[in-house]
């Protein structure tokens, strides 16, 4: 497989897990059709920060081996999208506002 320098494709079990997670989230989004507006887009900012921090920890070698493949260059985007999608759909299913301030 030819990939650009610095891109690390996760091992197949992790890659299959990510594909399954994203397929499940995509199916849930298609079924529920949660609202998407300015508030929801802004609510994704903390998730972007989580992805950035996870990748920095990956680069400096501070992540445990079991989660390390999820924080590599392309995988961190898929991981954060999947986890944020699960949270979004879960809150929508529970009737909660995913954009509600915590304070």
C-alpha positions, 0 to 999 in steps of 0.5 A, spaced: 500 500 500 502 506 498 501 512 503 504 519 504 510 519 509 508 520 516 501 516 515 500 510 519 495 505 517 492 501 523 493 494 524 487 490 520 483 489 527 483 496 529 481 498 522 476 493 521 473 496 528 473 503 526 470 501 519 464 498 523 464 504 528 463 509 522 458 504 519 454 504 525 454 511 526 452 512 519 446 508 519 444 511 526 445 518 523 441 516 517 435 513 521 435 518 526 436 524 522 438 528 528 438 536 527 444 539 524 445 547 525 450 552 528 450 550 535 451 542 533 457 544 529 460 549 534 459 543 539 464 539 535 470 543 537 471 540 544 471 533 540 477 536 535 481 538 541 480 531 544 483 528 537 489 533 537 491 531 544 490 524 542 495 525 536 500 529 540 500 523 545 501 518 540 507 522 537 510 523 544 509 515 545 505 517 551 499 512 549 498 505 552 499 500 546 491 498 546 489 505 544 495 507 540 493 505 533 487 509 534 491 516 535 495 515 528 495 520 523 489 518 519 485 513 524 485 519 529 480 523 525 476 516 524 476 515 531 474 522 534 468 522 528 466 515 531 466 517 538 463 524 537 457 521 533 456 515 538 455 521 543 451 525 538 446 520 536 446 517 544 444 524 546 439 525 541 436 518 542 435 520 550 432 526 548 437 530 550 440 537 547 447 535 545 449 542 545 447 544 552 452 547 556 455 543 562 455 549 567 
